[in-house]
Amino acid sequence: MKRFLIGLAIFLVLVVILALALLPGFVEGQINRVTPHEPYEISEETRALHQRLVIADLHADTLLWARDPLKRASRGHVDLPRLDEGNVALQVFTAVTKVPFGQNYESNEAGSDVLPWLLMAQRWPARTWDSLLERALYQAWKLEDAERRAPETLRIIRSRADLDALLASREEGSRQIGGLLGIEGSHPLEGEIANVERLHAAGYRLMGLHHFFDNELGGSFHGTTGEGLSDFGKEALREMERFGITVDVAHSSPAVVEDVLAIATKPIVLSHTGLRGACDSPRNIEDDLAKRIAEKGGIIGIGYWPGAICDSSPANVVRTIRYAIDLLGVDHVGLGSDYDGAVRTDFDTSEIAVLTEEMRKADFTEEEIFKVMGDNVIRLFRENLPAG
């Protein structure tokens, strides 16, 4: 009997270990999906043009998941091999540090958080289980670790000098990809202004002020108050600008966006969104406010998922981009996929040439294609990043 109980205990331990090993992949496989489809037909003319582009994407949440970004995965949307297949030169890797229960576009309380369970299952360090700051620092470490293991493949972009070196390298035929650290909401500051400097030291160069809930900086677009920037939020914005961190108002309330536009001294971005006039979704910014971001030199990143653009087909992504160009001007539109952000898309980053194909079919000029696919984002970061 004793031998049976010992055997049963060992069996149960093995079952738990196996479940924990498989659970993270199962969870991600359910929520970071690509709609099944036949291979997209890309003309030889499009392939030639696509290889000349310098492609940049303003938002992917890849670092949250239990995957090695250096290895091609069978789930999700982004990793270095697929970025290379898509000829992407610069990817913003955005850290998610808190997700409320029942997350939705309309209204979320700030008091709950589902991430600890996922982080435990993924065997993140215990210090990350109850600290939003440590979660951000750990995701920065994950990208640094990938760069250390494969510097010929990945270069983290911390300065204008890094970006220029990346572009020069690719011009000479290198396939190195730039990774720039961003953050999905500034709640990892944990109410301490000194943590702006700490996150900057960890490599963060793009900081969203909010995610799906209100925080110390002010109101979220999907929170409960609708408030503008708090005094702490204003101080944090000034500190971000001081350190050369670009401010991202994705998920911020309209009142916060108004306040940011009133006091920011540098262009801002709205990294991943749609436009209300193209898709009347509660996820999307009103056209007039998007125009004001553009008038201040900012960039709107167009997403690829149904909540942002209603119809997530490649052709409709391009129709939304055309709407944005006509509304904002060609210099103020970029790509903001929201890849690996618990969204369904119709293509992953390896297939991004389908956008170039659809732009050519829609009679975009080469100048428009180059600017939207990456030149605008590259220009903004060259202007905003620290020199070196």
C-alpha positions as a LaTeX table, in Angstrom:
\begin{tabular}{lrrr}
\hline
Residue & $x$ (\AA) & $y$ (\AA) & $z$ (\AA) \\
\hline
Met1 & 0.00 & 0.00 & 0.00 \\
Lys2 & 2.82 & 2.39 & 0.89 \\
Arg3 & 4.54 & 1.64 & $-2.41$ \\
Phe4 & 1.26 & 2.33 & $-4.25$ \\
Leu5 & 0.79 & 5.70 & $-2.51$ \\
Ile6 & 4.36 & 6.72 & $-3.32$ \\
Gly7 & 3.79 & 5.76 & $-6.95$ \\
Leu8 & 0.52 & 7.66 & $-7.04$ \\
Ala9 & 2.18 & 10.74 & $-5.55$ \\
Ile10 & 4.96 & 10.62 & $-8.15$ \\
Phe11 & 2.37 & 10.22 & $-10.93$ \\
Leu12 & 0.37 & 13.21 & $-9.68$ \\
Val13 & 3.52 & 15.36 & $-9.46$ \\
Leu14 & 4.40 & 14.42 & $-13.04$ \\
Val15 & 0.86 & 15.28 & $-14.18$ \\
Val16 & 1.10 & 18.71 & $-12.51$ \\
Ile17 & 4.53 & 19.35 & $-14.06$ \\
Leu18 & 3.26 & 18.36 & $-17.49$ \\
Ala19 & 0.15 & 20.54 & $-17.11$ \\
Leu20 & 2.24 & 23.55 & $-16.09$ \\
Ala21 & 4.56 & 22.96 & $-19.03$ \\
Leu22 & 1.70 & 22.78 & $-21.55$ \\
Leu23 & $-0.67$ & 25.38 & $-20.09$ \\
Pro24 & 1.11 & 28.58 & $-21.23$ \\
Gly25 & 1.32 & 27.39 & $-24.81$ \\
Phe26 & $-2.30$ & 26.27 & $-24.78$ \\
Val27 & $-3.48$ & 29.62 & $-23.40$ \\
Glu28 & $-1.52$ & 31.62 & $-25.96$ \\
Gly29 & $-2.65$ & 29.34 & $-28.76$ \\
Gln30 & $-6.25$ & 30.22 & $-27.92$ \\
Ile31 & $-5.85$ & 34.00 & $-27.93$ \\
Asn32 & $-2.96$ & 34.98 & $-30.24$ \\
Arg33 & $-4.43$ & 33.47 & $-33.38$ \\
Val34 & $-4.04$ & 33.79 & $-37.13$ \\
Thr35 & $-7.16$ & 33.07 & $-39.18$ \\
Pro36 & $-6.51$ & 29.96 & $-41.29$ \\
His37 & $-6.01$ & 30.91 & $-44.93$ \\
Glu38 & $-4.42$ & 29.85 & $-48.16$ \\
Pro39 & $-0.98$ & 31.39 & $-48.87$ \\
Tyr40 & $-1.32$ & 34.95 & $-50.10$ \\
Glu41 & $-0.34$ & 35.57 & $-53.71$ \\
Ile42 & 2.46 & 38.13 & $-53.88$ \\
Ser43 & 3.64 & 39.30 & $-57.30$ \\
Glu44 & 7.33 & 39.40 & $-58.19$ \\
Glu45 & 7.08 & 43.19 & $-58.55$ \\
Thr46 & 5.70 & 43.46 & $-55.02$ \\
Arg47 & 8.39 & 41.12 & $-53.62$ \\
Ala48 & 11.10 & 43.29 & $-55.18$ \\
Leu49 & 9.57 & 46.49 & $-53.76$ \\
His50 & 8.96 & 44.90 & $-50.35$ \\
Gln51 & 12.63 & 43.98 & $-50.01$ \\
Arg52 & 13.58 & 47.64 & $-50.48$ \\
Leu53 & 11.35 & 48.82 & $-47.61$ \\
Val54 & 12.54 & 49.64 & $-44.10$ \\
Ile55 & 9.58 & 48.22 & $-42.18$ \\
Ala56 & 8.75 & 49.23 & $-38.60$ \\
Asp57 & 5.93 & 48.09 & $-36.31$ \\
Leu58 & 5.00 & 50.14 & $-33.25$ \\
His59 & 3.49 & 47.41 & $-31.05$ \\
Ala60 & 3.84 & 43.69 & $-30.25$ \\
Asp61 & 3.38 & 42.02 & $-26.86$ \\
Thr62 & 5.64 & 39.05 & $-27.63$ \\
Leu63 & 7.72 & 39.28 & $-24.44$ \\
Leu64 & 4.75 & 38.35 & $-22.25$ \\
Trp65 & 4.61 & 34.80 & $-23.56$ \\
Ala66 & 6.58 & 31.62 & $-22.82$ \\
Arg67 & 8.46 & 31.60 & $-26.11$ \\
Asp68 & 12.07 & 32.16 & $-27.11$ \\
Pro69 & 11.91 & 35.15 & $-29.51$ \\
Leu70 & 14.92 & 33.76 & $-31.38$ \\
Lys71 & 13.04 & 30.60 & $-32.42$ \\
Arg72 & 10.23 & 30.28 & $-34.93$ \\
Ala73 & 7.06 & 29.35 & $-33.08$ \\
Ser74 & 3.95 & 27.57 & $-34.29$ \\
Arg75 & 1.71 & 29.96 & $-32.34$ \\
Gly76 & 1.40 & 33.71 & $-31.94$ \\
His77 & 2.42 & 36.34 & $-34.47$ \\
Val78 & 6.01 & 37.51 & $-33.91$ \\
Asp79 & 9.50 & 36.08 & $-33.42$ \\
Leu80 & 12.85 & 36.94 & $-34.97$ \\
Pro81 & 12.67 & 34.32 & $-37.76$ \\
Arg82 & 9.23 & 35.53 & $-38.82$ \\
Leu83 & 10.31 & 39.17 & $-38.60$ \\
Asp84 & 13.18 & 38.30 & $-40.94$ \\
Glu85 & 10.83 & 36.50 & $-43.34$ \\
Gly86 & 8.67 & 39.63 & $-43.40$ \\
Asn87 & 11.70 & 41.92 & $-43.90$ \\
Val88 & 10.82 & 43.87 & $-40.74$ \\
Ala89 & 13.71 & 46.12 & $-39.70$ \\
Leu90 & 12.39 & 47.53 & $-36.41$ \\
Gln91 & 9.94 & 45.96 & $-33.97$ \\
Val92 & 8.70 & 47.66 & $-30.82$ \\
Phe93 & 8.43 & 44.95 & $-28.16$ \\
Thr94 & 5.91 & 46.16 & $-25.61$ \\
Ala95 & 5.76 & 44.93 & $-22.01$ \\
Val96 & 2.34 & 44.03 & $-20.59$ \\
Thr97 & 2.40 & 44.15 & $-16.79$ \\
Lys98 & $-1.24$ & 43.98 & $-15.65$ \\
Val99 & $-4.51$ & 42.65 & $-17.08$ \\
Pro100 & $-7.84$ & 43.11 & $-15.23$ \\
Phe101 & $-10.42$ & 40.34 & $-14.92$ \\
Gly102 & $-13.06$ & 40.59 & $-17.64$ \\
Gln103 & $-11.01$ & 43.04 & $-19.71$ \\
Asn104 & $-13.20$ & 44.90 & $-22.21$ \\
Tyr105 & $-13.28$ & 48.08 & $-24.28$ \\
Glu106 & $-16.01$ & 49.87 & $-22.30$ \\
Ser107 & $-15.12$ & 49.96 & $-18.58$ \\
Asn108 & $-12.59$ & 48.23 & $-16.32$ \\
Glu109 & $-11.84$ & 48.55 & $-12.63$ \\
Ala110 & $-8.17$ & 48.75 & $-11.67$ \\
Gly111 & $-8.37$ & 46.44 & $-8.66$ \\
Ser112 & $-7.96$ & 43.01 & $-10.27$ \\
Asp113 & $-5.13$ & 41.31 & $-12.15$ \\
Val114 & $-5.06$ & 37.93 & $-13.91$ \\
Leu115 & $-1.36$ & 37.98 & $-14.79$ \\
Pro116 & 0.09 & 36.41 & $-11.61$ \\
Trp117 & $-1.46$ & 33.06 & $-12.54$ \\
Leu118 & 0.04 & 33.17 & $-16.03$ \\
Leu119 & 3.45 & 34.27 & $-14.73$ \\
Met120 & 3.54 & 31.46 & $-12.18$ \\
Ala121 & 2.60 & 28.92 & $-14.85$ \\
Gln122 & 5.36 & 30.32 & $-17.07$ \\
Arg123 & 7.82 & 30.08 & $-14.17$ \\
Trp124 & 8.70 & 33.75 & $-14.08$ \\
Pro125 & 10.81 & 34.77 & $-11.05$ \\
Ala126 & 8.82 & 35.12 & $-7.82$ \\
Arg127 & 9.70 & 38.82 & $-7.61$ \\
Thr128 & 7.46 & 39.42 & $-10.66$ \\
Trp129 & 4.37 & 37.85 & $-9.13$ \\
Asp130 & 3.40 & 40.92 & $-7.09$ \\
Ser131 & 5.47 & 43.75 & $-8.57$ \\
Leu132 & 4.52 & 45.52 & $-11.80$ \\
Leu133 & 7.94 & 47.16 & $-11.97$ \\
Glu134 & 9.69 & 43.79 & $-11.73$ \\
Arg135 & 7.48 & 42.44 & $-14.51$ \\
Ala136 & 8.64 & 45.27 & $-16.78$ \\
Leu137 & 12.28 & 44.76 & $-15.81$ \\
Tyr138 & 12.04 & 41.02 & $-16.43$ \\
Gln139 & 10.64 & 41.52 & $-19.94$ \\
Ala140 & 13.49 & 43.93 & $-20.68$ \\
Trp141 & 15.88 & 41.23 & $-19.48$ \\
Lys142 & 14.25 & 38.70 & $-21.83$ \\
Leu143 & 15.02 & 40.92 & $-24.82$ \\
Glu144 & 18.56 & 41.61 & $-23.56$ \\
Asp145 & 19.10 & 37.88 & $-23.16$ \\
Ala146 & 18.05 & 37.29 & $-26.76$ \\
Glu147 & 20.41 & 40.03 & $-27.96$ \\
Arg148 & 23.28 & 38.53 & $-25.95$ \\
Arg149 & 22.67 & 35.08 & $-27.45$ \\
Ala150 & 22.31 & 36.31 & $-31.05$ \\
Pro151 & 23.77 & 39.81 & $-31.52$ \\
Glu152 & 24.02 & 39.25 & $-35.27$ \\
Thr153 & 20.24 & 38.72 & $-35.33$ \\
Leu154 & 18.95 & 41.27 & $-32.80$ \\
Arg155 & 20.13 & 44.74 & $-31.82$ \\
Ile156 & 18.29 & 46.56 & $-29.02$ \\
Ile157 & 17.72 & 50.19 & $-29.99$ \\
Arg158 & 18.47 & 52.49 & $-27.07$ \\
Ser159 & 19.78 & 55.56 & $-28.93$ \\
Arg160 & 19.89 & 57.34 & $-32.25$ \\
Ala161 & 23.38 & 55.90 & $-32.73$ \\
Asp162 & 21.99 & 52.37 & $-32.33$ \\
Leu163 & 19.28 & 53.06 & $-34.87$ \\
Asp164 & 21.71 & 54.55 & $-37.37$ \\
Ala165 & 24.04 & 51.56 & $-36.92$ \\
Leu166 & 21.15 & 49.17 & $-37.55$ \\
Leu167 & 20.10 & 50.98 & $-40.71$ \\
Ala168 & 23.68 & 51.12 & $-41.99$ \\
Ser169 & 24.12 & 47.42 & $-41.29$ \\
Arg170 & 20.96 & 46.51 & $-43.18$ \\
Glu171 & 21.95 & 48.78 & $-46.06$ \\
Glu172 & 25.12 & 46.68 & $-46.37$ \\
Gly173 & 23.11 & 43.46 & $-46.54$ \\
Ser174 & 22.78 & 42.45 & $-42.87$ \\
Arg175 & 19.53 & 40.83 & $-41.77$ \\
Gln176 & 19.88 & 42.16 & $-38.21$ \\
Ile177 & 16.57 & 43.32 & $-36.69$ \\
Gly178 & 16.16 & 46.20 & $-34.27$ \\
Gly179 & 14.14 & 45.70 & $-31.10$ \\
Leu180 & 12.92 & 48.78 & $-29.23$ \\
Leu181 & 11.41 & 48.36 & $-25.77$ \\
Gly182 & 8.00 & 49.89 & $-25.12$ \\
Ile183 & 5.59 & 49.58 & $-22.23$ \\
Glu184 & 1.82 & 49.04 & $-22.20$ \\
Gly185 & 0.80 & 51.57 & $-19.56$ \\
Ser186 & 2.95 & 53.33 & $-16.97$ \\
His187 & 1.52 & 51.60 & $-13.88$ \\
Pro188 & 4.95 & 49.87 & $-13.40$ \\
Leu189 & 6.15 & 53.25 & $-12.15$ \\
Glu190 & 4.22 & 52.22 & $-9.03$ \\
Gly191 & 3.68 & 55.88 & $-8.16$ \\
Glu192 & 7.43 & 56.62 & $-7.96$ \\
Ile193 & 8.79 & 59.20 & $-10.39$ \\
Ala194 & 12.32 & 57.79 & $-9.95$ \\
Asn195 & 11.17 & 54.63 & $-11.71$ \\
Val196 & 11.09 & 56.53 & $-15.04$ \\
Glu197 & 14.86 & 56.62 & $-14.83$ \\
Arg198 & 15.00 & 52.98 & $-13.77$ \\
Leu199 & 12.90 & 51.88 & $-16.75$ \\
His200 & 15.01 & 54.06 & $-19.02$ \\
Ala201 & 18.13 & 52.37 & $-17.69$ \\
Ala202 & 16.52 & 48.99 & $-18.49$ \\
Gly203 & 16.16 & 50.11 & $-22.11$ \\
Tyr204 & 12.61 & 51.41 & $-22.39$ \\
Arg205 & 12.28 & 54.12 & $-25.05$ \\
Leu206 & 8.49 & 54.18 & $-25.68$ \\
Met207 & 6.06 & 54.43 & $-22.76$ \\
Gly208 & 2.32 & 54.16 & $-22.99$ \\
Leu209 & 0.64 & 56.07 & $-20.19$ \\
His210 & $-2.30$ & 53.67 & $-19.78$ \\
His211 & $-3.64$ & 50.25 & $-20.55$ \\
Phe212 & $-7.21$ & 49.06 & $-19.85$ \\
Phe213 & $-7.67$ & 50.76 & $-16.46$ \\
Asp214 & $-7.08$ & 54.07 & $-14.70$ \\
Asn215 & $-3.74$ & 54.48 & $-12.93$ \\
Glu216 & $-1.73$ & 57.06 & $-10.98$ \\
Leu217 & $-1.15$ & 59.08 & $-14.15$ \\
Gly218 & $-4.84$ & 59.62 & $-14.96$ \\
Gly219 & $-7.77$ & 58.07 & $-16.78$ \\
Ser220 & $-7.77$ & 55.21 & $-19.26$ \\
Phe221 & $-9.95$ & 55.16 & $-22.39$ \\
His222 & $-11.36$ & 51.92 & $-20.94$ \\
Gly223 & $-11.38$ & 52.89 & $-17.25$ \\
Thr224 & $-14.09$ & 54.33 & $-15.04$ \\
Thr225 & $-13.24$ & 58.01 & $-14.49$ \\
Gly226 & $-12.41$ & 59.52 & $-17.88$ \\
Glu227 & $-10.09$ & 61.92 & $-16.07$ \\
Gly228 & $-7.17$ & 63.79 & $-17.56$ \\
Leu229 & $-3.52$ & 63.74 & $-16.48$ \\
Ser230 & $-2.92$ & 63.85 & $-12.76$ \\
Asp231 & $-0.12$ & 65.97 & $-11.30$ \\
Phe232 & 1.93 & 62.78 & $-11.12$ \\
Gly233 & 1.11 & 62.09 & $-14.76$ \\
Lys234 & 2.32 & 65.54 & $-15.80$ \\
Glu235 & 5.53 & 65.10 & $-13.84$ \\
Ala236 & 6.05 & 61.64 & $-15.37$ \\
Leu237 & 5.53 & 63.00 & $-18.89$ \\
Arg238 & 8.16 & 65.69 & $-18.34$ \\
Glu239 & 10.56 & 63.08 & $-16.99$ \\
Met240 & 9.98 & 60.81 & $-19.99$ \\
Glu241 & 10.79 & 63.66 & $-22.34$ \\
Arg242 & 13.91 & 64.47 & $-20.33$ \\
Phe243 & 15.22 & 60.94 & $-20.84$ \\
Gly244 & 14.33 & 60.74 & $-24.53$ \\
Ile245 & 11.39 & 58.37 & $-24.03$ \\
Thr246 & 8.62 & 58.77 & $-26.61$ \\
Val247 & 5.15 & 59.09 & $-25.08$ \\
Asp248 & 2.41 & 56.76 & $-26.32$ \\
Val249 & $-1.26$ & 57.65 & $-25.68$ \\
Ala250 & $-2.75$ & 54.33 & $-26.80$ \\
His251 & $-5.47$ & 53.43 & $-24.27$ \\
Ser252 & $-5.41$ & 56.91 & $-22.67$ \\
Ser253 & $-8.68$ & 58.78 & $-22.12$ \\
Pro254 & $-9.49$ & 61.64 & $-24.52$ \\
Ala255 & $-8.94$ & 64.04 & $-21.59$ \\
Val256 & $-5.44$ & 62.63 & $-21.05$ \\
Val257 & $-4.66$ & 62.98 & $-24.77$ \\
Glu258 & $-5.81$ & 66.61 & $-24.62$ \\
Asp259 & $-3.57$ & 67.28 & $-21.61$ \\
Val260 & $-0.58$ & 65.57 & $-23.21$ \\
Leu261 & $-0.98$ & 67.59 & $-26.39$ \\
Ala262 & $-1.13$ & 70.78 & $-24.32$ \\
Ile263 & 2.15 & 70.20 & $-22.46$ \\
Ala264 & 4.29 & 67.82 & $-24.56$ \\
Thr265 & 7.27 & 69.43 & $-26.25$ \\
Lys266 & 7.95 & 66.49 & $-28.59$ \\
Pro267 & 5.78 & 64.49 & $-31.00$ \\
Ile268 & 3.82 & 61.63 & $-29.46$ \\
Val269 & 2.44 & 58.38 & $-30.88$ \\
Leu270 & $-0.77$ & 56.43 & $-30.61$ \\
Ser271 & 0.91 & 53.11 & $-31.24$ \\
His272 & $-1.96$ & 50.73 & $-32.08$ \\
Thr273 & $-5.50$ & 51.72 & $-32.94$ \\
Gly274 & $-8.11$ & 52.25 & $-35.59$ \\
Leu275 & $-9.98$ & 55.44 & $-36.41$ \\
Arg276 & $-13.58$ & 55.99 & $-35.41$ \\
Gly277 & $-14.55$ & 57.30 & $-38.85$ \\
Ala278 & $-13.31$ & 54.10 & $-40.51$ \\
Cys279 & $-14.53$ & 51.64 & $-37.85$ \\
Asp280 & $-17.02$ & 52.80 & $-35.24$ \\
Ser281 & $-15.57$ & 50.71 & $-32.41$ \\
Pro282 & $-15.30$ & 51.72 & $-28.72$ \\
Arg283 & $-11.62$ & 50.82 & $-29.04$ \\
Asn284 & $-10.93$ & 53.65 & $-31.48$ \\
Ile285 & $-9.92$ & 57.29 & $-31.15$ \\
Glu286 & $-12.14$ & 60.01 & $-32.58$ \\
Asp287 & $-10.92$ & 61.40 & $-35.89$ \\
Asp288 & $-10.59$ & 65.00 & $-34.65$ \\
Leu289 & $-8.32$ & 64.00 & $-31.77$ \\
Ala290 & $-6.19$ & 61.86 & $-34.07$ \\
Lys291 & $-5.80$ & 64.89 & $-36.34$ \\
Arg292 & $-4.52$ & 66.94 & $-33.42$ \\
Ile293 & $-1.87$ & 64.31 & $-32.66$ \\
Ala294 & $-0.78$ & 64.50 & $-36.30$ \\
Glu295 & $-0.76$ & 68.31 & $-36.28$ \\
Lys296 & 1.75 & 68.14 & $-33.40$ \\
Gly297 & 4.03 & 65.91 & $-35.48$ \\
Gly298 & 2.83 & 62.58 & $-34.04$ \\
Ile299 & 2.12 & 59.21 & $-35.64$ \\
Ile300 & $-0.94$ & 56.96 & $-35.50$ \\
Gly301 & $-0.18$ & 53.23 & $-35.75$ \\
Ile302 & $-2.93$ & 51.30 & $-37.54$ \\
Gly303 & $-3.74$ & 47.88 & $-36.06$ \\
Tyr304 & $-4.69$ & 44.67 & $-37.82$ \\
Trp305 & $-7.36$ & 43.14 & $-35.53$ \\
Pro306 & $-11.18$ & 43.33 & $-35.76$ \\
Gly307 & $-11.64$ & 45.55 & $-32.69$ \\
Ala308 & $-9.61$ & 48.28 & $-34.39$ \\
Ile309 & $-10.57$ & 47.99 & $-38.05$ \\
Cys310 & $-13.81$ & 45.91 & $-37.98$ \\
Asp311 & $-12.81$ & 43.73 & $-40.95$ \\
Ser312 & $-9.31$ & 42.32 & $-40.40$ \\
Ser313 & $-8.61$ & 41.28 & $-43.99$ \\
Pro314 & $-5.37$ & 42.61 & $-45.51$ \\
Ala315 & $-7.39$ & 44.61 & $-48.03$ \\
Asn316 & $-9.28$ & 46.35 & $-45.22$ \\
Val317 & $-6.10$ & 47.05 & $-43.26$ \\
Val318 & $-4.97$ & 48.92 & $-46.36$ \\
Arg319 & $-8.35$ & 50.67 & $-46.75$ \\
Thr320 & $-7.99$ & 51.86 & $-43.15$ \\
Ile321 & $-4.46$ & 53.07 & $-43.88$ \\
Arg322 & $-5.80$ & 54.99 & $-46.89$ \\
Tyr323 & $-8.48$ & 56.56 & $-44.70$ \\
Ala324 & $-5.80$ & 57.54 & $-42.19$ \\
Ile325 & $-3.56$ & 59.07 & $-44.87$ \\
Asp326 & $-6.45$ & 61.12 & $-46.25$ \\
Leu327 & $-7.38$ & 62.27 & $-42.74$ \\
Leu328 & $-3.97$ & 62.86 & $-41.17$ \\
Gly329 & $-1.46$ & 63.22 & $-44.00$ \\
Val330 & 0.97 & 60.59 & $-45.23$ \\
Asp331 & 3.70 & 61.63 & $-42.77$ \\
His332 & 1.62 & 60.70 & $-39.74$ \\
Val333 & 0.56 & 57.09 & $-40.37$ \\
Gly334 & 2.44 & 53.91 & $-39.44$ \\
Leu335 & 1.94 & 50.25 & $-38.58$ \\
Gly336 & 0.74 & 49.27 & $-35.10$ \\
Ser337 & $-0.14$ & 45.60 & $-35.39$ \\
Asp338 & $-0.83$ & 44.73 & $-31.73$ \\
Tyr339 & 0.64 & 41.34 & $-32.56$ \\
Asp340 & 0.69 & 38.85 & $-29.67$ \\
Gly341 & $-1.69$ & 41.15 & $-27.79$ \\
Ala342 & $-4.52$ & 38.63 & $-27.33$ \\
Val343 & $-5.88$ & 39.41 & $-30.80$ \\
Arg344 & $-6.85$ & 37.51 & $-33.92$ \\
Thr345 & $-5.31$ & 38.67 & $-37.20$ \\
Asp346 & $-5.45$ & 37.44 & $-40.80$ \\
Phe347 & $-1.66$ & 37.28 & $-41.21$ \\
Asp348 & 1.41 & 37.13 & $-39.00$ \\
Thr349 & 4.53 & 39.23 & $-39.38$ \\
Ser350 & 6.16 & 36.78 & $-41.81$ \\
Glu351 & 3.31 & 37.51 & $-44.24$ \\
Ile352 & 3.41 & 41.31 & $-44.05$ \\
Ala353 & 4.26 & 41.58 & $-47.75$ \\
Val354 & 0.53 & 41.10 & $-48.30$ \\
Leu355 & 0.08 & 44.72 & $-47.16$ \\
Thr356 & 2.57 & 45.89 & $-49.78$ \\
Glu357 & 0.64 & 43.86 & $-52.37$ \\
Glu358 & $-2.68$ & 45.36 & $-51.33$ \\
Met359 & $-1.23$ & 48.88 & $-51.33$ \\
Arg360 & $-0.01$ & 48.41 & $-54.87$ \\
Lys361 & $-3.44$ & 47.08 & $-55.90$ \\
Ala362 & $-5.00$ & 50.17 & $-54.29$ \\
Asp363 & $-2.72$ & 52.49 & $-56.32$ \\
Phe364 & $-0.62$ & 53.74 & $-53.41$ \\
Thr365 & 2.44 & 55.61 & $-54.59$ \\
Glu366 & 5.88 & 54.24 & $-53.70$ \\
Glu367 & 6.38 & 57.26 & $-51.43$ \\
Glu368 & 3.20 & 56.41 & $-49.53$ \\
Ile369 & 4.20 & 52.76 & $-49.19$ \\
Phe370 & 7.70 & 53.58 & $-47.94$ \\
Lys371 & 6.46 & 56.12 & $-45.40$ \\
Val372 & 3.62 & 54.09 & $-43.95$ \\
Met373 & 5.51 & 50.79 & $-43.83$ \\
Gly374 & 8.33 & 52.26 & $-41.79$ \\
Asp375 & 9.95 & 55.52 & $-42.81$ \\
Asn376 & 7.62 & 57.64 & $-40.66$ \\
Val377 & 8.30 & 55.60 & $-37.53$ \\
Ile378 & 12.05 & 55.55 & $-38.18$ \\
Arg379 & 12.01 & 59.33 & $-38.60$ \\
Leu380 & 10.14 & 59.89 & $-35.33$ \\
Phe381 & 12.49 & 57.69 & $-33.32$ \\
Arg382 & 15.56 & 59.33 & $-34.88$ \\
Glu383 & 14.18 & 62.68 & $-33.74$ \\
Asn384 & 13.19 & 61.55 & $-30.23$ \\
Leu385 & 15.81 & 59.01 & $-29.14$ \\
Pro386 & 18.81 & 60.04 & $-27.03$ \\
Ala387 & 21.82 & 60.74 & $-29.24$ \\
Gly388 & 24.01 & 57.93 & $-27.95$ \\
\hline
\end{tabular}
